[in-house]
Structures are given as structure tokens and as C-alpha cells.
């Protein structure tokens, strides 16, 4: 205990970040990562290097999600939002146009979006990007946003969902699958999205009862179709040796017990 | 023997160090928050020796862990709004602040359901005024008319409701024990000393000072804090420079040990610290066909509050026998559990007391939050650390909550308090 007190660090720690990376859906980390983690338990230098690495990575996320104030002031909110999405390697479509603006595989994109500064963004695809709750500041003025896809974003958490209330009047489709940090507490914040019609909550590892959460979400947003969780997920299955009639009774009882 | 704890002289385990720079009386969430920020601001390792003294290691009567855990920005005083906004931002990035090497990340189990205040006809104008203050300071709140309320929450009984105010962001409830443990773990990892013992007295150096009215004051500067070990008569006098009174419900007792409030009636020393323990009850109600995931933390115009707990149809409420008249249409409910805790109730104006007392120039007070200590603790911790180390407020200006308003008899009241 005293040794732990003596060697403290103010930066994000190696093991925390690795544990976070492990929980974000990667089945097993690579041999290299596990080897480094093992070494970091024995050597302070390795632990410090991993520490700095993770601090640099978190600084990178903060830098990517900074406020694009210069672009907002000089080119308007829509162009700034478009630029932000493209630098994050996401893609979007303006309202009234049918073609999508995407960066290529190396992250380069054309600046054609700057020619229409008054066009608001209607559909955004940010799957796999590093967007977090701070980055949403760049998008808050897009009040015509209808589709938002956040599939597999590692930095999207409950606080991000709480900020989505700014799109309460326009958001129709939301895809939250495979965002490992989301819990039920964040899904409760989706009550502010009254126009939501399609919600995808598949692959959320921190939801213990996906079936129950789906029922509660459908109750909370009556016009919304929730996909990604089956009603039977999380139910206690009856014993397979019981009779079929016993089966029916047991399943209704387990349904009630589950609720 | 080298490497073993045995020594021929029998030493009492758990004694505090003989000397410390800052002694924080009270190991609740406010006390540990102050300890964390003190160490955070004093960047040099071992630059400041901080000791936190807590009477009860089980926290069986501490207000922190018995609290409902709600955080809201819907206050009428702008200092209160700023305090909880800062605390919400702190909790947003809590792992950047409070993570420790080789330990699990902090999980506060934050539910972002927001607070919903319901106002009757008489108090609707107060709610509108508060709404303007809240928007000005930066809280994200929306006003709802009864028809909008009915459309949002169809299960609600709208009897007598004229206006409602819903928190959209940064409001909800969380697990207070997780926050306390996270602050404690990080502070201990930075070198804060923790002692389980009771503060039974102070040894002071007395001086005489004269006020502008000619009144002679007996100013006492604390030199030693006597910390008594649990279940024992043994005590350790800890020599210290600064003492922080964050003892919550027992702050009045600590203040009276220094003679605050024990002098003649009309003098400065005759005004006691107006913080006393107030017992509050919390009931867990099970209602299987109650409202679901969208239940916010409901607060009625009569002061009754209710929030969802978990996903199994359980609710936490303050006054259960009034729930029938309450805004929810609950057909069948049953009380399954209950507990009670103390508010550190400020009998003067129910807002926090932060600052120095003229009679004790090295005791800082951070108490009297009357039920809001948990939600304001990260911000209050930073404010007190700035007072101690920088001599003044840097981040949030809390001069309105200073202790001298008690002596000048100028209350700052908050409307809509629960």
C-alpha cells in the first residue's frame, strides 16, 4: 500500500487504458499488447512508457474534438461542422443534396462543401471515429440533422447521449451499436429525442438486460422501433426437461419474474 | 527485523502523524474533495502534508453515503448553479481527474434522467425567474407547459400543476459511495494521510483583538488538534497550520469546541455556527406498473420528491404517504425498504457556509450545505483549496456564501429547496 502511494502518477495510467481497450470489444488483445502489459507489471520504465503513450493518445482525442472556432467565425457553422466531420474521417450529406461527402481511405477529402455555406447537414455517419461529448459542440447548430450513426465509436459514452437533446426536434434515426461505454443511465437520456423512429442498440457490452432495456425504451419512445436486442435476451430459460405445457407456464412466469 | 512490522516498543496502530500542514476534520465527500484539490494544486510531491480525520470508518451515519445522490442545476442562486455545473463537468471527465495506477476506472453509475420541478399557479413566476438565471449561467433547462408535460409523460397526474421545468443535460443521479471512494483513493495515492479518530478538542494560542466598535475579541489560533483513537482514551495532538471544518452534521459541535457561540449574546463570540443535524427519511417503494425509464427526478410544489431506482419498478421517495396525492398515477405500491440520514442543515438560510471565522483565523469552514453537499463537493473542494493556497477564489467566486453573512445577519435564501 505504501509502495503504491509512493509511486503515483498524475497522468492516465497504463492498466486503466488497456483495460478500457480490452472492454471495447476486441476479443483478445494482440500478443504484443499482452507482452507489454506483462512487462509493465515488472518494470517501472515500461509502465511509464505505456503511461505516456496513453496520455498522448488521450491528448490526441482531445485535439481531434476541439472547438473549430476559427472555421465557425469565418465560414459559418455549417462549413465548420462539415470540416469537423471530415477531419474525424466521418461522412455526411447536406439537406437538399443527394451525394455524400466522404474522405478517401487515406483521410484526404475535397473542399467542395465550402461552396454551399447555407446548406445544413441532414445525415451523418461517424462510425468508428473518435468523437466524444466535447466534439458535439461543433455540431449543435445542425437542427435539421435526421440520421446519426455512431457505430463502434470508442469514446461515445452516457454524457454524449445526454448532449444529444439538442437534436430533439429533428433526429429520426440513431445507431449506437458497439459503443462499449454506453449504459442504461445514458439510454435514459434519449427521452428528449421525441421524433426518434429507429434506434439500434446491438452489441452494447455494459447492458446486463438487453431485452428489458428494449421494452423500457419502446415504452419511453412510443413511435420508435428499437433493434439490436431480442426480448428473450437476459431471460432465465426454463429447464429443458420440463413438459411442454409446463414450458408455457414457466415461460410466462419467468417473463413476469424478469420484469 | 528488516521488512517486518514488529518493533519491541508497542505503538498504537492508526495514530495520525504528529505534525501536518492542513488537518481536515471530516472524511465525507466534501472533506476528501478538499484533500484531493489541495494535493492537486500543490504540484510538488510531499509539498503539503494533509491529514483527513474521520470518526467512523464504516460511514454508518455519514450524510454522503446515505444520500439519494442527485445532482441538479435548477437553483435560484447563481453560486449554487455554478457549483453544480462545475461538479457535473468534473464528473464528465472523472477518469482524467481521479484515475490511479493499476486500479479500475471510476464508474459513477450516472443516470442522466434529469430533474423535473412542478410548480403550482402561485409559484410559477418564481420558476420563470429561476429559469432565466439558470439559462444565463449556462444550465440546460427547458420550461414545459401542462400540455407538453402530458405529451412527454402520459403517466403523470397533472392536478394543480401550472408549469414544469426539466433539466436536459448534466442532471440526474449517481452513486455517492463511488464518488467518495474515487476521491479517497486518488487522494491517498497522492499522499494524503487518513486517520480514523475523533477530534475532541483544540489547543490554541489566544490573542486579543479590538473591532472598530471597540469590542474586544478573544482570537484563538489553533496550534494542536487533539485526535482521540476509537474505543480508547488515547489521543494524539497533531500540530497543524490550518484546520478545515468539513464535519457535516457535526460541524456545530466542532465549532463550539473553540468557543464559537458560547460567548455573551450580543457579541461576535455569541453567534453559534448555525449548522445542526436534521434527520431525513428515504423510502424505497416498489410499484410494478409505475413509470419506466423516462422518469426524471420529480420534485413537486409541495416538496415531495421521487426518483426511479434501477429497472425493476422501484422508486426512492422522501414522503411516501403523500405519494397518493402526488403527481404520479400509482395504483398499487408498497414500501419495501427505508433508511434515514442527517442533513448538515444550515438553520440560517439553508445554503453552504465557506470561509474563515474572525475568532479563529486558521479554521476554514465548508459545511451547512443542507442536502446539496454531495452535488457541490468537487467545486467546493476546489474553492476551499484556492482559499487556503491562493488566498482567494480563482475559479468560482463564492464570496456570497461566506461565513460573515452569519455574523452580519444577512441571509441569502434560495427559493424551491428540498
HADDOCK unambig.tbl for C-alpha pairs under 7 A between the chains (distance, minus, plus):
assign (segid A and resid 4 and name CA) (segid B and resid 189 and name CA) 6.78 0.50 0.50
assign (segid A and resid 5 and name CA) (segid B and resid 188 and name CA) 6.75 0.50 0.50
assign (segid A and resid 5 and name CA) (segid B and resid 189 and name CA) 4.47 0.50 0.50
assign (segid A and resid 5 and name CA) (segid B and resid 190 and name CA) 6.39 0.50 0.50
assign (segid A and resid 5 and name CA) (segid B and resid 191 and name CA) 6.13 0.50 0.50
assign (segid A and resid 8 and name CA) (segid B and resid 101 and name CA) 6.79 0.50 0.50
assign (segid A and resid 8 and name CA) (segid B and resid 189 and name CA) 6.03 0.50 0.50
assign (segid A and resid 8 and name CA) (segid B and resid 190 and name CA) 6.30 0.50 0.50
assign (segid A and resid 9 and name CA) (segid B and resid 101 and name CA) 6.92 0.50 0.50
assign (segid A and resid 12 and name CA) (segid B and resid 96 and name CA) 6.43 0.50 0.50
assign (segid A and resid 12 and name CA) (segid B and resid 99 and name CA) 6.43 0.50 0.50
assign (segid A and resid 13 and name CA) (segid B and resid 100 and name CA) 6.49 0.50 0.50
assign (segid A and resid 13 and name CA) (segid B and resid 101 and name CA) 4.90 0.50 0.50
assign (segid A and resid 13 and name CA) (segid B and resid 102 and name CA) 6.83 0.50 0.50
assign (segid A and resid 15 and name CA) (segid B and resid 101 and name CA) 6.96 0.50 0.50
assign (segid A and resid 15 and name CA) (segid B and resid 102 and name CA) 5.29 0.50 0.50
assign (segid A and resid 16 and name CA) (segid B and resid 102 and name CA) 6.58 0.50 0.50
assign (segid A and resid 16 and name CA) (segid B and resid 103 and name CA) 6.70 0.50 0.50
assign (segid A and resid 16 and name CA) (segid B and resid 104 and name CA) 6.11 0.50 0.50
assign (segid A and resid 16 and name CA) (segid B and resid 105 and name CA) 5.98 0.50 0.50
assign (segid A and resid 159 and name CA) (segid B and resid 92 and name CA) 6.64 0.50 0.50
assign (segid A and resid 162 and name CA) (segid B and resid 112 and name CA) 6.35 0.50 0.50
assign (segid A and resid 162 and name CA) (segid B and resid 169 and name CA) 5.58 0.50 0.50
assign (segid A and resid 163 and name CA) (segid B and resid 169 and name CA) 6.21 0.50 0.50
assign (segid A and resid 165 and name CA) (segid B and resid 168 and name CA) 6.78 0.50 0.50
assign (segid A and resid 185 and name CA) (segid B and resid 110 and name CA) 5.87 0.50 0.50
assign (segid A and resid 185 and name CA) (segid B and resid 111 and name CA) 3.81 0.50 0.50
assign (segid A and resid 185 and name CA) (segid B and resid 112 and name CA) 5.60 0.50 0.50
assign (segid A and resid 186 and name CA) (segid B and resid 111 and name CA) 6.29 0.50 0.50
assign (segid A and resid 186 and name CA) (segid B and resid 112 and name CA) 5.75 0.50 0.50
assign (segid A and resid 188 and name CA) (segid B and resid 112 and name CA) 6.25 0.50 0.50
assign (segid A and resid 188 and name CA) (segid B and resid 113 and name CA) 5.70 0.50 0.50
assign (segid A and resid 188 and name CA) (segid B and resid 293 and name CA) 5.66 0.50 0.50
assign (segid A and resid 188 and name CA) (segid B and resid 294 and name CA) 5.87 0.50 0.50
assign (segid A and resid 189 and name CA) (segid B and resid 112 and name CA) 5.27 0.50 0.50
assign (segid A and resid 189 and name CA) (segid B and resid 113 and name CA) 5.42 0.50 0.50
assign (segid A and resid 191 and name CA) (segid B and resid 294 and name CA) 5.93 0.50 0.50
assign (segid A and resid 216 and name CA) (segid B and resid 292 and name CA) 6.14 0.50 0.50
assign (segid A and resid 216 and name CA) (segid B and resid 293 and name CA) 5.87 0.50 0.50
assign (segid A and resid 217 and name CA) (segid B and resid 293 and name CA) 6.95 0.50 0.50
assign (segid A and resid 220 and name CA) (segid B and resid 292 and name CA) 6.87 0.50 0.50
assign (segid A and resid 220 and name CA) (segid B and resid 293 and name CA) 6.36 0.50 0.50
assign (segid A and resid 220 and name CA) (segid B and resid 294 and name CA) 5.85 0.50 0.50
assign (segid A and resid 259 and name CA) (segid B and resid 312 and name CA) 6.30 0.50 0.50
